[in-house]
Amino acid sequence: MHNPAEHHNLGKGIACGVGAGALWGLVFLAPELIRSFTPQEMACGRYVLYGLFAVAMVAPRWGVLSHTINLRTWWTLNWLSFAGNTAYYILLSSAVKNGGITTTTLVIGFLPVLVTLVGSRDKDALPLRKLLPSLMLCMTGAACIGWQAMHTHTHTTARAPLFGLLCAVAALGSWTLYAVGNSRALARQRHFSAHDWNLLTGLATGAQSVALLPLALLLDSTQHGLDQWRNFALVSAGVALLASITGNALWNRMNQLLPLTLVGQMILFETLFSLCYGFIWEQRLPTGTETLAFGCVVISVLLCVSAHRKPAGPA
């Protein structure tokens, strides 16, 4: 018969993935609120505050956690922080700036496919043939989003298309490395809760951002007023608390509940919610192409979930 515990974990894991996507989607609104600042400054502002929040939240439990952290753990946390936060955000910003939003959207749209393909090689993973319908719909949705971006932003001129494409591919590889590495690290480090692992990641990310902050400030020649700096601090704090602290904790918990082949599909919800927030911001309804992309994303995830449901055995 069906195992109720497995169904409970599947539902709870998917709920955590949807919640993480809803909070991560808010990140795409931040540049609209603080347009006068560079992507490097936005990244440093978000991640420095992520680190400060993590310090405050981990301090009461540091006496217990410190005994379970060794040099290998710190090494893992640092390379995951670099791949999934610091490097990814810088590469993504450079891709959009040099190659345009169309190329970047199309390349990054293959994140779920790549993570699922890597996850299909894990022990006891579903055969790839069972995931093909979901993967095909996922790629169709990504193509629809890219097509819409191309027609919406025809006025945008790419500064260095080849360099932008290389940055987008590097960003794709960087976050795929993080998604796979983080999932497997959580499987090994089961003595850490999803929340504690997120806070420790925040410590590593914050330290990296503090080191990069002088360079980010040096590269920005714009003079900002007091009101602009206040808005920058408020937006950075909001993104750090909602997307990095809460969103990442939900993502880590999801990693503990779902197989990597299904984790890859959950990345689609970030794109889905970011588009919804964009419609609200622009005060418009989705176009036909965007609606088709929505449908592909939803059906893709449903097919993947269905494929992961274990068939009923003999009573």
Contacts in CASP RR format, 6 or more apart in sequence:
PFRMAT RR
TARGET T0000
AUTHOR 0000-0000-0000
METHOD contacts of the structure
MODEL  1
MHNPAEHHNLGKGIACGVGAGALWGLVFLAPELIRSFTPQEMACGRYVLY
GLFAVAMVAPRWGVLSHTINLRTWWTLNWLSFAGNTAYYILLSSAVKNGG
ITTTTLVIGFLPVLVTLVGSRDKDALPLRKLLPSLMLCMTGAACIGWQAM
HTHTHTTARAPLFGLLCAVAALGSWTLYAVGNSRALARQRHFSAHDWNLL
TGLATGAQSVALLPLALLLDSTQHGLDQWRNFALVSAGVALLASITGNAL
WNRMNQLLPLTLVGQMILFETLFSLCYGFIWEQRLPTGTETLAFGCVVIS
VLLCVSAHRKPAGPA
1 312 0 8 1.000
1 313 0 8 1.000
1 315 0 8 1.000
2 310 0 8 1.000
2 312 0 8 1.000
3 310 0 8 1.000
6 310 0 8 1.000
7 309 0 8 1.000
9 257 0 8 1.000
9 258 0 8 1.000
10 257 0 8 1.000
10 258 0 8 1.000
10 305 0 8 1.000
10 308 0 8 1.000
10 309 0 8 1.000
12 257 0 8 1.000
13 253 0 8 1.000
13 254 0 8 1.000
13 257 0 8 1.000
13 258 0 8 1.000
14 254 0 8 1.000
14 258 0 8 1.000
14 262 0 8 1.000
14 266 0 8 1.000
14 301 0 8 1.000
14 305 0 8 1.000
16 250 0 8 1.000
16 251 0 8 1.000
16 253 0 8 1.000
16 254 0 8 1.000
16 257 0 8 1.000
17 250 0 8 1.000
17 251 0 8 1.000
17 254 0 8 1.000
17 266 0 8 1.000
17 269 0 8 1.000
18 266 0 8 1.000
18 269 0 8 1.000
19 247 0 8 1.000
19 250 0 8 1.000
19 269 0 8 1.000
20 247 0 8 1.000
20 248 0 8 1.000
20 250 0 8 1.000
20 251 0 8 1.000
20 254 0 8 1.000
20 266 0 8 1.000
20 269 0 8 1.000
20 270 0 8 1.000
21 247 0 8 1.000
21 266 0 8 1.000
21 269 0 8 1.000
21 270 0 8 1.000
21 272 0 8 1.000
21 273 0 8 1.000
22 269 0 8 1.000
22 273 0 8 1.000
23 242 0 8 1.000
23 243 0 8 1.000
23 246 0 8 1.000
23 247 0 8 1.000
23 250 0 8 1.000
24 243 0 8 1.000
24 247 0 8 1.000
24 251 0 8 1.000
24 270 0 8 1.000
24 273 0 8 1.000
24 274 0 8 1.000
25 243 0 8 1.000
25 270 0 8 1.000
25 273 0 8 1.000
25 274 0 8 1.000
25 277 0 8 1.000
26 239 0 8 1.000
26 242 0 8 1.000
26 243 0 8 1.000
26 273 0 8 1.000
26 277 0 8 1.000
27 46 0 8 1.000
27 239 0 8 1.000
27 243 0 8 1.000
27 274 0 8 1.000
28 274 0 8 1.000
28 277 0 8 1.000
28 278 0 8 1.000
29 277 0 8 1.000
29 278 0 8 1.000
29 281 0 8 1.000
30 42 0 8 1.000
30 46 0 8 1.000
30 235 0 8 1.000
30 236 0 8 1.000
30 239 0 8 1.000
31 39 0 8 1.000
31 42 0 8 1.000
32 281 0 8 1.000
33 231 0 8 1.000
33 235 0 8 1.000
34 42 0 8 1.000
34 228 0 8 1.000
34 231 0 8 1.000
34 232 0 8 1.000
34 235 0 8 1.000
34 236 0 8 1.000
36 222 0 8 1.000
36 224 0 8 1.000
36 228 0 8 1.000
37 220 0 8 1.000
37 222 0 8 1.000
37 224 0 8 1.000
37 228 0 8 1.000
37 232 0 8 1.000
38 216 0 8 1.000
38 219 0 8 1.000
38 220 0 8 1.000
39 89 0 8 1.000
39 90 0 8 1.000
39 93 0 8 1.000
39 94 0 8 1.000
39 97 0 8 1.000
40 90 0 8 1.000
40 93 0 8 1.000
40 212 0 8 1.000
40 215 0 8 1.000
40 216 0 8 1.000
40 219 0 8 1.000
40 220 0 8 1.000
41 216 0 8 1.000
41 217 0 8 1.000
41 220 0 8 1.000
41 232 0 8 1.000
42 236 0 8 1.000
43 86 0 8 1.000
43 89 0 8 1.000
43 90 0 8 1.000
43 93 0 8 1.000
43 209 0 8 1.000
43 212 0 8 1.000
43 216 0 8 1.000
44 209 0 8 1.000
44 212 0 8 1.000
44 213 0 8 1.000
44 216 0 8 1.000
45 209 0 8 1.000
45 213 0 8 1.000
45 232 0 8 1.000
45 236 0 8 1.000
45 240 0 8 1.000
46 209 0 8 1.000
46 236 0 8 1.000
46 239 0 8 1.000
46 240 0 8 1.000
46 243 0 8 1.000
46 244 0 8 1.000
47 85 0 8 1.000
47 86 0 8 1.000
47 89 0 8 1.000
47 202 0 8 1.000
47 205 0 8 1.000
47 206 0 8 1.000
47 208 0 8 1.000
47 209 0 8 1.000
47 240 0 8 1.000
47 244 0 8 1.000
48 206 0 8 1.000
48 209 0 8 1.000
48 210 0 8 1.000
48 213 0 8 1.000
48 236 0 8 1.000
49 236 0 8 1.000
49 237 0 8 1.000
49 240 0 8 1.000
49 241 0 8 1.000
50 202 0 8 1.000
50 205 0 8 1.000
50 206 0 8 1.000
50 209 0 8 1.000
50 240 0 8 1.000
50 244 0 8 1.000
50 245 0 8 1.000
51 202 0 8 1.000
51 203 0 8 1.000
51 205 0 8 1.000
51 206 0 8 1.000
51 207 0 8 1.000
51 209 0 8 1.000
51 240 0 8 1.000
52 206 0 8 1.000
53 240 0 8 1.000
53 241 0 8 1.000
53 244 0 8 1.000
53 245 0 8 1.000
54 198 0 8 1.000
54 199 0 8 1.000
54 200 0 8 1.000
54 201 0 8 1.000
54 202 0 8 1.000
54 203 0 8 1.000
54 206 0 8 1.000
54 245 0 8 1.000
55 203 0 8 1.000
57 199 0 8 1.000
57 245 0 8 1.000
58 65 0 8 1.000
58 196 0 8 1.000
58 199 0 8 1.000
58 200 0 8 1.000
58 203 0 8 1.000
61 196 0 8 1.000
65 192 0 8 1.000
65 196 0 8 1.000
65 200 0 8 1.000
68 191 0 8 1.000
68 192 0 8 1.000
69 200 0 8 1.000
73 189 0 8 1.000
73 200 0 8 1.000
74 204 0 8 1.000
76 185 0 8 1.000
76 189 0 8 1.000
77 200 0 8 1.000
77 201 0 8 1.000
77 203 0 8 1.000
77 204 0 8 1.000
78 204 0 8 1.000
78 208 0 8 1.000
80 178 0 8 1.000
80 181 0 8 1.000
80 182 0 8 1.000
80 185 0 8 1.000
80 201 0 8 1.000
80 204 0 8 1.000
81 201 0 8 1.000
81 202 0 8 1.000
81 204 0 8 1.000
81 205 0 8 1.000
81 206 0 8 1.000
81 208 0 8 1.000
82 208 0 8 1.000
83 174 0 8 1.000
83 175 0 8 1.000
83 177 0 8 1.000
83 178 0 8 1.000
84 174 0 8 1.000
84 175 0 8 1.000
84 177 0 8 1.000
84 178 0 8 1.000
84 182 0 8 1.000
85 201 0 8 1.000
85 205 0 8 1.000
85 208 0 8 1.000
85 244 0 8 1.000
86 205 0 8 1.000
86 208 0 8 1.000
86 209 0 8 1.000
86 212 0 8 1.000
87 174 0 8 1.000
88 171 0 8 1.000
88 174 0 8 1.000
88 175 0 8 1.000
88 178 0 8 1.000
91 167 0 8 1.000
91 168 0 8 1.000
91 170 0 8 1.000
91 171 0 8 1.000
91 174 0 8 1.000
92 104 0 8 1.000
92 108 0 8 1.000
92 167 0 8 1.000
92 168 0 8 1.000
92 171 0 8 1.000
94 163 0 8 1.000
94 164 0 8 1.000
94 167 0 8 1.000
95 103 0 8 1.000
95 104 0 8 1.000
95 107 0 8 1.000
95 164 0 8 1.000
95 165 0 8 1.000
95 167 0 8 1.000
95 168 0 8 1.000
95 171 0 8 1.000
96 104 0 8 1.000
97 159 0 8 1.000
97 164 0 8 1.000
98 158 0 8 1.000
98 159 0 8 1.000
98 160 0 8 1.000
98 161 0 8 1.000
98 163 0 8 1.000
98 164 0 8 1.000
98 167 0 8 1.000
99 158 0 8 1.000
99 159 0 8 1.000
99 160 0 8 1.000
99 161 0 8 1.000
99 163 0 8 1.000
99 164 0 8 1.000
99 165 0 8 1.000
99 167 0 8 1.000
99 168 0 8 1.000
100 153 0 8 1.000
100 156 0 8 1.000
100 158 0 8 1.000
100 161 0 8 1.000
100 164 0 8 1.000
101 149 0 8 1.000
101 153 0 8 1.000
101 156 0 8 1.000
102 146 0 8 1.000
102 149 0 8 1.000
102 150 0 8 1.000
102 153 0 8 1.000
102 156 0 8 1.000
103 158 0 8 1.000
103 161 0 8 1.000
103 164 0 8 1.000
103 165 0 8 1.000
103 168 0 8 1.000
104 164 0 8 1.000
104 168 0 8 1.000
104 171 0 8 1.000
105 142 0 8 1.000
105 145 0 8 1.000
105 146 0 8 1.000
105 149 0 8 1.000
106 142 0 8 1.000
106 143 0 8 1.000
106 145 0 8 1.000
106 146 0 8 1.000
106 149 0 8 1.000
107 165 0 8 1.000
107 168 0 8 1.000
107 169 0 8 1.000
107 171 0 8 1.000
107 172 0 8 1.000
108 168 0 8 1.000
108 171 0 8 1.000
108 172 0 8 1.000
108 175 0 8 1.000
109 142 0 8 1.000
109 145 0 8 1.000
109 271 0 8 1.000
110 139 0 8 1.000
110 142 0 8 1.000
110 172 0 8 1.000
111 172 0 8 1.000
111 175 0 8 1.000
111 176 0 8 1.000
111 179 0 8 1.000
111 264 0 8 1.000
111 267 0 8 1.000
112 138 0 8 1.000
112 264 0 8 1.000
112 265 0 8 1.000
112 266 0 8 1.000
112 267 0 8 1.000
112 268 0 8 1.000
112 300 0 8 1.000
113 135 0 8 1.000
113 138 0 8 1.000
113 139 0 8 1.000
113 142 0 8 1.000
114 172 0 8 1.000
114 173 0 8 1.000
114 176 0 8 1.000
115 176 0 8 1.000
115 179 0 8 1.000
115 180 0 8 1.000
115 260 0 8 1.000
115 263 0 8 1.000
115 264 0 8 1.000
115 267 0 8 1.000
116 131 0 8 1.000
116 134 0 8 1.000
116 135 0 8 1.000
116 138 0 8 1.000
116 260 0 8 1.000
116 261 0 8 1.000
116 264 0 8 1.000
116 265 0 8 1.000
116 304 0 8 1.000
117 128 0 8 1.000
117 135 0 8 1.000
118 176 0 8 1.000
118 180 0 8 1.000
118 260 0 8 1.000
119 125 0 8 1.000
119 180 0 8 1.000
119 259 0 8 1.000
119 260 0 8 1.000
119 261 0 8 1.000
119 264 0 8 1.000
120 126 0 8 1.000
120 127 0 8 1.000
120 128 0 8 1.000
120 131 0 8 1.000
120 261 0 8 1.000
122 259 0 8 1.000
122 260 0 8 1.000
122 261 0 8 1.000
124 259 0 8 1.000
125 259 0 8 1.000
125 260 0 8 1.000
125 261 0 8 1.000
126 259 0 8 1.000
126 261 0 8 1.000
126 307 0 8 1.000
126 308 0 8 1.000
130 307 0 8 1.000
131 261 0 8 1.000
131 304 0 8 1.000
131 307 0 8 1.000
133 303 0 8 1.000
134 265 0 8 1.000
134 300 0 8 1.000
134 301 0 8 1.000
134 303 0 8 1.000
134 304 0 8 1.000
134 307 0 8 1.000
135 300 0 8 1.000
137 296 0 8 1.000
137 297 0 8 1.000
137 299 0 8 1.000
137 300 0 8 1.000
137 303 0 8 1.000
138 265 0 8 1.000
138 268 0 8 1.000
138 296 0 8 1.000
138 297 0 8 1.000
138 300 0 8 1.000
140 296 0 8 1.000
141 292 0 8 1.000
141 293 0 8 1.000
141 295 0 8 1.000
141 296 0 8 1.000
141 297 0 8 1.000
141 300 0 8 1.000
142 293 0 8 1.000
144 289 0 8 1.000
144 290 0 8 1.000
144 292 0 8 1.000
144 293 0 8 1.000
144 296 0 8 1.000
145 271 0 8 1.000
145 275 0 8 1.000
145 290 0 8 1.000
145 293 0 8 1.000
147 289 0 8 1.000
148 287 0 8 1.000
148 289 0 8 1.000
148 290 0 8 1.000
148 293 0 8 1.000
151 289 0 8 1.000
158 164 0 8 1.000
179 263 0 8 1.000
179 264 0 8 1.000
179 267 0 8 1.000
180 260 0 8 1.000
182 252 0 8 1.000
182 255 0 8 1.000
183 255 0 8 1.000
183 260 0 8 1.000
183 263 0 8 1.000
184 260 0 8 1.000
185 197 0 8 1.000
186 192 0 8 1.000
186 194 0 8 1.000
186 197 0 8 1.000
186 252 0 8 1.000
186 255 0 8 1.000
186 256 0 8 1.000
187 255 0 8 1.000
187 256 0 8 1.000
189 197 0 8 1.000
192 200 0 8 1.000
194 249 0 8 1.000
194 250 0 8 1.000
194 252 0 8 1.000
194 253 0 8 1.000
194 255 0 8 1.000
194 256 0 8 1.000
195 249 0 8 1.000
195 252 0 8 1.000
195 253 0 8 1.000
197 252 0 8 1.000
198 245 0 8 1.000
198 248 0 8 1.000
198 249 0 8 1.000
198 252 0 8 1.000
199 245 0 8 1.000
201 248 0 8 1.000
202 244 0 8 1.000
205 244 0 8 1.000
224 232 0 8 1.000
251 266 0 8 1.000
254 263 0 8 1.000
254 266 0 8 1.000
255 263 0 8 1.000
258 266 0 8 1.000
258 308 0 8 1.000
259 308 0 8 1.000
261 304 0 8 1.000
261 308 0 8 1.000
262 304 0 8 1.000
262 305 0 8 1.000
262 308 0 8 1.000
265 300 0 8 1.000
265 301 0 8 1.000
265 304 0 8 1.000
265 305 0 8 1.000
266 301 0 8 1.000
268 297 0 8 1.000
268 300 0 8 1.000
268 301 0 8 1.000
269 297 0 8 1.000
269 301 0 8 1.000
271 297 0 8 1.000
272 294 0 8 1.000
272 297 0 8 1.000
272 298 0 8 1.000
275 286 0 8 1.000
275 290 0 8 1.000
275 293 0 8 1.000
275 294 0 8 1.000
279 285 0 8 1.000
279 286 0 8 1.000
286 294 0 8 1.000
END
